[in-house]
Amino acid sequence: MQSFPYRDGELYCENVPMAKLAEQYGTPLWVYSKSFILGQLKQIQTAFAEVDPVICYSVKANSTLGILRVIRDAGCGFDVVSGGELYRVKAAGGDTSKVVFAGVGKTDEEIRFALENDILMFDVESEQELDAIAAVADSMGKVARVVLRLNPDIDAKTHAKTTTGKKGNKFGMDIERFRELAAKVLRDKRLALKGIHMHLGSPILTTGPYAAAGQKAIEVVEALRLDGHDINWINLGGGFGISYRGNEGLPASAYAEVIVPAVQQAKCRLALEPGRFVVGNSCVLVSKVVYTKREGGKLFVIQDAAMNDLIRPAMYDSFHRVWPVRPATPMPENVEGEIVGCEKTDLVGPVCESSDYFAKDRYLPKMQRGDLVATFSAGAYGTAMSSNYNSRPRATEVLVDGSTVTVIRRRETYADLVAHELS
């Protein structure tokens, strides 16, 4: 909340009133704090400085070019999971030699694109992918740098749809096969095995899963070196949790306390792929109340932002703080229980789905037509997962730097909705 304070009863982003932004750019409106993004990156860089990590921001969390440029300027690399994300990194002026390419379904065309741009390494997710990368590299006369993405069967205690490191998940290869898989790479002159990768899921709010993964990584690295492999990278992915409700998120230093010793013991370089931790709390989605109504014993506040803008509540039953931009009641630290002066409310959108809601049975101050509402922690998996469902144009995005406001994505028009369609 430090970048989004309430001052004199009004919400700000850094030094700019949200109401002023809504008046100038309309609603729905995505408002980002540049200082918050830079602060989160600095926190990670400082916490892991002992092992000189390569920080590869996870583009899937938020792929807007204006955000990628801020992260590029902070000296970071990028984690991509598609050719399109790699294209965005290039368009943002990112250094492709600091790009790692993950994802279970890399096509030959995407592999070729990555090799053409001399990426740092591929996070390989299957044995057939190894074959495909080798074949494409051979056709180009190149040697592809790879790390084996191993599934360590560690339960990170996160949402079922965002866990990636347990047996039965689609990601990675069984850790029991690491010697067999590494031997296959060693025999292939078109591949160079550089390390191992373990991503456990997201968001992870405890350090235990990383401690367990670190110990498994040490064992694997030591065994591979005994087998003759020149292993020098450990990639522990990302997944660091953030505070959606209050102060449940841990600082980067807490994760570093368990990760850094393991990396040092393994005598490896460290790659990290943070996404949500960097941008999640960097953004507020501002909407406007269209109508209110009481039906079926419930109070509904209907806003102009919807699940096509922010799908996380509908898809993951996720919690986001919501509060008026100019509230009659100050926002308390705990917004989940009964609040004096507030009424139990459903904050919903206009999309024709019952799943289109941002908050259910939440105690909120009285709101009326025309009031502005802020949905917090909207920077990760907001715009990146937005759509034109119900033929709704996507909203404007602005980046605030102190008192300076920059539009980093204009609002779509109705003409944009059909611009790519053929008659």
C-alpha positions as a printed NumPy array, in Angstrom:
array([[  0.   ,   0.   ,   0.   ],
       [  2.995,   2.329,   0.321],
       [  2.645,   3.432,  -3.309],
       [ -1.141,   3.762,  -3.023],
       [ -1.856,   5.846,   0.111],
       [ -5.077,   7.493,   1.155],
       [ -4.476,  11.208,   1.774],
       [ -7.208,  13.458,   3.099],
       [ -9.817,  10.806,   2.305],
       [ -8.694,  10.195,  -1.281],
       [ -6.636,   7.417,  -2.898],
       [ -3.365,   8.349,  -4.612],
       [ -0.813,   6.551,  -6.736],
       [  2.496,   8.022,  -5.628],
       [  1.788,  11.784,  -5.932],
       [ -1.219,  11.628,  -8.264],
       [ -4.895,  11.433,  -7.148],
       [ -6.707,   8.427,  -8.6  ],
       [ -9.841,  10.495,  -9.223],
       [ -7.823,  12.854, -11.427],
       [ -6.504,   9.921, -13.441],
       [-10.008,   8.46 , -13.841],
       [-11.323,  11.81 , -15.004],
       [ -8.564,  12.183, -17.572],
       [ -8.325,   8.617, -18.897],
       [-11.732,   7.09 , -18.102],
       [-12.564,   3.791, -16.452],
       [-11.801,   0.956, -16.138],
       [ -8.206,   2.099, -15.699],
       [ -5.027,   0.249, -14.726],
       [ -2.697,   2.44 , -12.646],
       [  0.891,   1.272, -11.997],
       [  3.501,   2.621,  -9.599],
       [  6.976,   2.661, -11.139],
       [  8.675,   3.135,  -7.768],
       [  6.99 ,   0.014,  -6.401],
       [  8.245,  -2.163,  -9.275],
       [ 11.787,  -0.851,  -8.897],
       [ 11.614,  -1.327,  -5.137],
       [ 10.601,  -4.975,  -5.475],
       [ 13.378,  -5.677,  -7.966],
       [ 15.911,  -3.975,  -5.702],
       [ 14.669,  -6.053,  -2.787],
       [ 15.355,  -9.287,  -4.702],
       [ 18.705,  -8.099,  -6.036],
       [ 19.845,  -7.128,  -2.539],
       [ 18.55 , -10.26 ,  -0.808],
       [ 20.328, -12.617,  -3.235],
       [ 23.412, -10.474,  -3.907],
       [ 25.783, -13.033,  -2.322],
       [ 25.231, -15.42 ,  -5.234],
       [ 25.072, -12.811,  -8.016],
       [ 21.749, -14.083,  -9.398],
       [ 20.35 , -13.605, -12.859],
       [ 16.864, -12.227, -12.223],
       [ 14.616, -13.252, -15.107],
       [ 11.276, -11.501, -14.673],
       [  8.385, -13.81 , -15.541],
       [  6.754, -12.113, -18.524],
       [  3.515, -14.068, -18.17 ],
       [  2.685, -12.111, -14.994],
       [  2.414,  -8.852, -16.928],
       [  3.68 ,  -8.471, -20.479],
       [  2.836,  -4.815, -21.188],
       [  5.802,  -3.259, -23.001],
       [  5.922,  -0.243, -20.694],
       [  6.316,  -2.543, -17.695],
       [  8.952,  -4.683, -19.447],
       [ 10.979,  -1.555, -20.206],
       [ 11.029,  -0.549, -16.536],
       [ 12.307,  -4.027, -15.66 ],
       [ 14.846,  -3.967, -18.506],
       [ 16.231,  -0.656, -17.273],
       [ 16.703,  -2.213, -13.82 ],
       [ 19.191,  -4.648, -15.391],
       [ 16.981,  -7.738, -15.297],
       [ 16.513, -10.563, -17.747],
       [ 13.276, -12.311, -18.621],
       [ 11.553, -15.685, -18.31 ],
       [  9.31 , -16.432, -21.299],
       [  6.931, -19.277, -22.05 ],
       [  6.089, -18.551, -25.69 ],
       [  7.503, -17.105, -28.864],
       [  5.122, -14.189, -28.458],
       [  6.588, -13.348, -25.051],
       [ 10.092, -13.48 , -26.513],
       [  8.93 , -11.123, -29.253],
       [  7.63 ,  -8.742, -26.576],
       [ 10.968,  -8.852, -24.763],
       [ 12.728,  -7.924, -28.011],
       [ 10.2  ,  -5.159, -28.709],
       [ 10.888,  -3.77 , -25.226],
       [ 14.628,  -3.757, -25.917],
       [ 15.368,  -6.625, -23.549],
       [ 18.697,  -8.451, -23.574],
       [ 17.91 , -11.859, -25.087],
       [ 21.168, -13.288, -23.715],
       [ 19.466, -13.059, -20.306],
       [ 16.279, -14.886, -21.372],
       [ 15.251, -18.337, -20.16 ],
       [ 12.535, -20.17 , -22.102],
       [ 10.172, -22.39 , -20.103],
       [  6.841, -24.045, -20.968],
       [  5.756, -27.587, -21.766],
       [  4.798, -27.099, -25.418],
       [  7.571, -25.239, -27.242],
       [  7.085, -25.572, -30.994],
       [  9.908, -26.016, -33.498],
       [  9.251, -22.47 , -34.709],
       [  9.552, -21.09 , -31.169],
       [ 12.74 , -23.068, -30.543],
       [ 14.23 , -21.705, -33.769],
       [ 13.245, -18.14 , -32.832],
       [ 14.905, -18.556, -29.424],
       [ 18.117, -19.974, -30.925],
       [ 18.236, -17.166, -33.49 ],
       [ 18.215, -14.734, -30.58 ],
       [ 20.877, -16.598, -28.58 ],
       [ 18.856, -16.957, -25.388],
       [ 20.58 , -17.922, -22.152],
       [ 18.976, -21.376, -21.908],
       [ 15.899, -23.543, -22.364],
       [ 14.099, -24.988, -19.332],
       [ 13.428, -28.414, -20.873],
       [ 10.156, -30.016, -19.783],
       [ 10.164, -33.419, -21.53 ],
       [ 12.411, -35.948, -23.229],
       [ 10.73 , -35.331, -26.573],
       [ 11.458, -31.638, -26.163],
       [ 15.141, -32.483, -25.811],
       [ 14.928, -34.29 , -29.154],
       [ 13.124, -31.358, -30.773],
       [ 15.628, -28.777, -29.505],
       [ 18.516, -30.971, -30.69 ],
       [ 16.99 , -31.35 , -34.142],
       [ 16.357, -27.627, -34.588],
       [ 19.825, -26.748, -33.264],
       [ 21.369, -29.236, -35.699],
       [ 19.503, -27.683, -38.634],
       [ 20.924, -24.289, -37.646],
       [ 24.448, -25.466, -36.867],
       [ 24.084, -24.378, -33.255],
       [ 24.523, -25.891, -29.804],
       [ 21.519, -25.284, -27.547],
       [ 22.078, -24.548, -23.872],
       [ 19.563, -26.482, -21.757],
       [ 18.659, -27.081, -18.133],
       [ 16.501, -30.013, -17.082],
       [ 13.238, -29.027, -15.453],
       [ 12.795, -31.66 , -12.769],
       [  9.593, -32.277, -10.838],
       [ 10.766, -32.661,  -7.215],
       [  7.354, -33.805,  -5.895],
       [  7.204, -31.013,  -3.324],
       [  3.823, -29.734,  -2.155],
       [  4.07 , -25.937,  -1.997],
       [  0.612, -25.706,  -0.342],
       [ -0.725, -23.339,  -2.947],
       [ -3.808, -23.26 ,  -5.191],
       [ -4.453, -26.479,  -7.127],
       [ -4.405, -24.541, -10.4  ],
       [ -1.034, -22.939,  -9.716],
       [  0.977, -25.788,  -8.187],
       [  3.687, -27.066, -10.522],
       [  6.131, -29.169,  -8.485],
       [  4.075, -32.211,  -7.433],
       [  3.88 , -35.567,  -9.154],
       [  0.961, -35.559, -11.565],
       [  1.457, -31.908, -12.596],
       [  2.093, -31.38 , -16.292],
       [  5.362, -29.553, -15.675],
       [  8.857, -30.981, -15.726],
       [ 10.214, -34.532, -15.625],
       [ 10.312, -36.972, -12.723],
       [ 13.329, -36.204, -10.598],
       [ 14.143, -39.93 , -10.366],
       [ 15.098, -39.827, -14.065],
       [ 17.668, -37.044, -13.847],
       [ 20.728, -39.258, -14.483],
       [ 19.141, -40.929, -17.497],
       [ 18.059, -37.602, -18.98 ],
       [ 21.417, -35.945, -18.354],
       [ 23.249, -38.867, -19.965],
       [ 21.139, -38.374, -23.084],
       [ 22.225, -34.721, -23.254],
       [ 25.878, -35.643, -22.72 ],
       [ 25.756, -37.962, -25.739],
       [ 24.305, -35.269, -28.004],
       [ 26.787, -32.732, -29.367],
       [ 23.919, -30.409, -30.324],
       [ 22.999, -29.902, -26.642],
       [ 24.932, -28.433, -23.713],
       [ 23.599, -29.26 , -20.235],
       [ 24.085, -26.237, -18.011],
       [ 22.016, -27.017, -14.934],
       [ 18.685, -27.935, -13.411],
       [ 15.396, -26.141, -12.914],
       [ 12.739, -26.632, -10.248],
       [  9.66 , -24.416, -10.117],
       [  7.223, -25.277,  -7.335],
       [  4.138, -23.167,  -8.004],
       [  2.699, -19.797,  -7.038],
       [  2.001, -17.97 ,  -4.793],
       [  4.126, -19.596,  -2.079],
       [  3.89 , -17.959,   1.347],
       [  6.375, -20.111,   3.284],
       [ 10.061, -20.859,   2.819],
       [  9.895, -24.594,   3.579],
       [  9.241, -25.707,  -0.021],
       [ 12.287, -23.761,  -1.236],
       [ 14.463, -25.26 ,   1.499],
       [ 13.369, -28.736,   0.43 ],
       [ 13.943, -27.963,  -3.248],
       [ 17.379, -26.552,  -2.463],
       [ 18.462, -29.745,  -0.737],
       [ 17.223, -31.856,  -3.641],
       [ 19.042, -29.556,  -6.05 ],
       [ 22.329, -30.043,  -4.164],
       [ 21.976, -33.827,  -4.366],
       [ 21.207, -33.751,  -8.094],
       [ 24.038, -31.344,  -8.957],
       [ 26.612, -33.344,  -6.993],
       [ 25.514, -36.596,  -8.638],
       [ 25.627, -35.081, -12.123],
       [ 29.127, -33.734, -11.583],
       [ 30.266, -37.199, -10.541],
       [ 28.831, -38.429, -13.857],
       [ 31.016, -35.944, -15.753],
       [ 28.578, -33.085, -16.363],
       [ 29.725, -29.47 , -16.173],
       [ 26.765, -28.212, -14.137],
       [ 26.811, -24.575, -13.074],
       [ 23.189, -23.348, -12.889],
       [ 20.358, -23.872, -10.434],
       [ 17.056, -22.254, -11.416],
       [ 14.479, -22.298,  -8.622],
       [ 11.826, -20.477, -10.622],
       [  9.722, -17.883,  -8.861],
       [  6.432, -18.143,  -7.04 ],
       [  7.202, -15.824,  -4.123],
       [  3.861, -14.86 ,  -2.577],
       [  2.56 , -11.342,  -2.015],
       [  0.108,  -9.712,   0.372],
       [ -3.396,  -9.693,  -1.067],
       [ -5.237,  -9.605,   2.278],
       [ -2.903,  -7.918,   4.732],
       [  0.709,  -8.716,   5.5  ],
       [  0.859, -12.41 ,   4.604],
       [  3.597, -11.956,   2.011],
       [  7.22 , -12.528,   3.032],
       [ 10.156, -10.252,   2.102],
       [ 12.643, -11.516,  -0.468],
       [ 15.213, -11.866,   2.305],
       [ 13.161, -14.667,   3.908],
       [ 13.379, -16.762,   0.746],
       [ 17.051, -15.894,   0.321],
       [ 17.816, -17.27 ,   3.801],
       [ 17.022, -20.805,   2.609],
       [ 17.947, -20.543,  -1.087],
       [ 21.332, -18.82 ,  -0.915],
       [ 23.039, -21.445,   1.315],
       [ 21.912, -24.262,  -0.993],
       [ 23.232, -22.466,  -4.076],
       [ 26.535, -21.764,  -2.334],
       [ 26.894, -25.379,  -1.236],
       [ 26.204, -26.532,  -4.804],
       [ 28.761, -24.021,  -6.149],
       [ 26.331, -22.865,  -8.837],
       [ 24.95 , -19.708, -10.381],
       [ 21.367, -18.908,  -9.426],
       [ 18.554, -18.013, -11.787],
       [ 15.232, -16.778, -10.413],
       [ 11.978, -16.127, -12.276],
       [  9.887, -13.762, -10.115],
       [  6.729, -12.308, -11.598],
       [  3.892, -11.732,  -9.141],
       [  6.374, -10.574,  -6.458],
       [  7.579,  -7.789,  -8.766],
       [  4.319,  -6.462, -10.205],
       [  1.419,  -7.892,  -8.186],
       [  1.038,  -4.982,  -5.783],
       [  2.273,  -2.397,  -8.283],
       [ -1.18 ,  -1.772,  -9.745],
       [ -4.706,  -0.744,  -8.813],
       [ -7.632,  -1.253, -11.18 ],
       [ -9.958,   1.749, -10.954],
       [-13.598,   1.313, -11.932],
       [-16.798,   3.326, -11.749],
       [-20.095,   2.316, -10.172],
       [-22.702,   1.986, -12.914],
       [-25.68 ,   0.922, -10.775],
       [-26.588,  -0.4  ,  -7.354],
       [-29.518,  -2.664,  -6.603],
       [-31.063,  -4.772,  -3.848],
       [-32.46 ,  -8.061,  -5.026],
       [-32.876, -11.443,  -3.362],
       [-31.865, -10.044,  -0.017],
       [-28.481,  -8.856,  -1.315],
       [-26.875,  -5.528,  -2.138],
       [-25.158,  -5.503,  -5.521],
       [-22.761,  -2.78 ,  -6.615],
       [-22.293,  -3.04 , -10.381],
       [-19.063,  -1.52 , -11.726],
       [-17.715,  -1.015, -15.239],
       [-14.707,  -3.312, -14.663],
       [-15.39 ,  -6.999, -15.213],
       [-13.97 , -10.505, -15.385],
       [-12.672,  -9.797, -18.883],
       [-10.396,  -7.221, -17.235],
       [ -9.43 ,  -9.141, -14.08 ],
       [-10.32 , -12.833, -14.262],
       [ -8.523, -14.011, -11.104],
       [-11.591, -13.971,  -8.796],
       [-13.636, -15.948, -11.335],
       [-10.857, -18.406, -12.221],
       [ -9.104, -18.906,  -8.873],
       [-11.659, -17.633,  -6.326],
       [ -8.897, -15.187,  -5.477],
       [ -9.156, -12.401,  -2.922],
       [ -8.474,  -8.773,  -3.83 ],
       [ -8.955,  -5.827,  -1.517],
       [-11.585,  -3.448,  -2.887],
       [-12.438,  -0.016,  -1.508],
       [-13.848,   3.271,  -2.798],
       [-11.386,   5.838,  -4.121],
       [-13.082,   8.496,  -1.96 ],
       [-14.536,   6.446,   0.898],
       [-16.883,   7.626,   3.63 ],
       [-15.157,   5.057,   5.881],
       [-11.352,   4.683,   6.009],
       [-10.078,   1.29 ,   4.867],
       [ -9.098,  -0.785,   7.91 ],
       [ -6.142,  -3.18 ,   7.968],
       [ -8.484,  -6.171,   8.106],
       [-11.075,  -5.943,   5.347],
       [-12.47 ,  -9.471,   5.681],
       [-14.737,  -9.163,   8.702],
       [-17.623,  -6.94 ,   9.685],
       [-16.732,  -3.25 ,   9.546],
       [-18.614,  -0.493,  11.354],
       [-20.386,   1.8  ,   8.926],
       [-20.235,  -0.759,   6.126],
       [-22.737,  -3.176,   4.629],
       [-22.316,  -6.667,   3.229],
       [-21.976,  -6.173,  -0.539],
       [-21.337,  -8.054,  -3.768],
       [-19.1  ,  -6.021,  -6.091],
       [-19.827,  -7.332,  -9.576],
       [-19.186,  -6.492, -13.211],
       [-21.407,  -6.155, -16.301],
       [-20.307,  -9.358, -18.075],
       [-23.136, -11.819, -18.668],
       [-21.832, -14.495, -16.26 ],
       [-22.629, -15.159, -12.615],
       [-18.898, -15.68 , -12.091],
       [-18.274, -12.01 , -12.936],
       [-17.515, -10.639,  -9.478],
       [-14.598,  -9.015,  -7.65 ],
       [-15.908,  -9.442,  -4.087],
       [-18.763, -11.397,  -2.516],
       [-20.396, -10.713,   0.851],
       [-17.71 ,  -8.12 ,   1.578],
       [-18.379,  -5.331,   4.087],
       [-17.978,  -2.137,   2.061],
       [-18.891,   1.535,   2.553],
       [-22.009,   2.876,   0.909],
       [-21.497,   3.526,  -2.796],
       [-23.68 ,   5.11 ,  -5.416],
       [-23.802,   5.571,  -9.162],
       [-20.687,   7.391, -10.381],
       [-18.452,   6.562,  -7.418],
       [-14.961,   5.248,  -8.117],
       [-13.791,   1.879,  -6.766],
       [-10.205,   0.608,  -6.413],
       [ -9.29 ,  -3.064,  -6.763],
       [ -5.836,  -3.583,  -5.278],
       [ -3.056,  -6.071,  -6.082],
       [ -4.077,  -6.134,  -9.746],
       [ -0.663,  -5.954, -11.392],
       [ -0.049,  -9.682, -11.872],
       [ -2.245, -11.788, -14.156],
       [ -4.572,  -8.846, -14.724],
       [ -3.923,  -7.311, -18.134],
       [ -1.944, -10.396, -19.188],
       [ -5.075, -12.564, -18.835],
       [ -7.581,  -9.936, -19.969],
       [ -9.783, -10.535, -22.981],
       [-12.494,  -9.057, -25.16 ],
       [-15.198, -11.366, -23.788],
       [-18.671,  -9.88 , -24.341],
       [-16.901,  -7.743, -26.994],
       [-15.564,  -5.395, -24.342],
       [-12.568,  -3.217, -25.278],
       [ -9.559,  -3.577, -22.997],
       [ -8.763,  -0.669, -20.716],
       [ -6.089,   2.014, -20.627],
       [ -2.888,   1.388, -18.653],
       [ -0.904,   4.256, -17.136],
       [  2.456,   4.283, -15.349],
       [  2.977,   6.799, -12.558],
       [  6.469,   7.983, -11.656],
       [  6.177,  10.492,  -8.827],
       [  3.952,  13.163, -10.367],
       [  4.54 ,  12.072, -13.987],
       [  1.915,   9.963, -15.753],
       [  2.637,   7.997, -18.929],
       [  0.066,   6.091, -20.969],
       [  1.623,   2.693, -21.71 ],
       [ -1.441,   1.22 , -23.409],
       [ -4.343,   3.122, -24.905],
       [ -7.925,   2.076, -24.467],
       [ -9.165,  -0.193, -27.238],
       [-11.981,   1.006, -29.462],
       [-14.902,  -0.877, -30.954],
       [-13.021,  -0.75 , -34.262],
       [-10.085,  -2.568, -32.584],
       [-12.421,  -5.419, -31.688],
       [-12.938,  -6.346, -35.347],
       [ -9.724,  -5.016, -36.915],
       [ -8.2  ,  -8.491, -37.342],
       [-11.312, -10.233, -38.62 ],
       [-11.908, -10.977, -42.29 ],
       [-15.256, -10.366, -43.934]])
